[in-house]
């Protein structure tokens, strides 16, 4: 079962509140900053070939 995205992974606000069109557009060029499951700020590392974002509770996301 895929994880539930309760929060916006860019601004950290609840996903159901308001339109997140600007967040979706920005995410095309930058990594997530907040965990979409728990709203914790993630540790993000950007490299020339991609990015890695790590939540202390839910693990790591990568651009690859």
Buried (B, 14 or more C-beta within 10 A) or exposed (E): EEEEEEBBBBBBBEBEEEEBEEBEEEBEEEBBBBBBBBBBEBEBEEEEEEBBBBBEEBEEBEEE
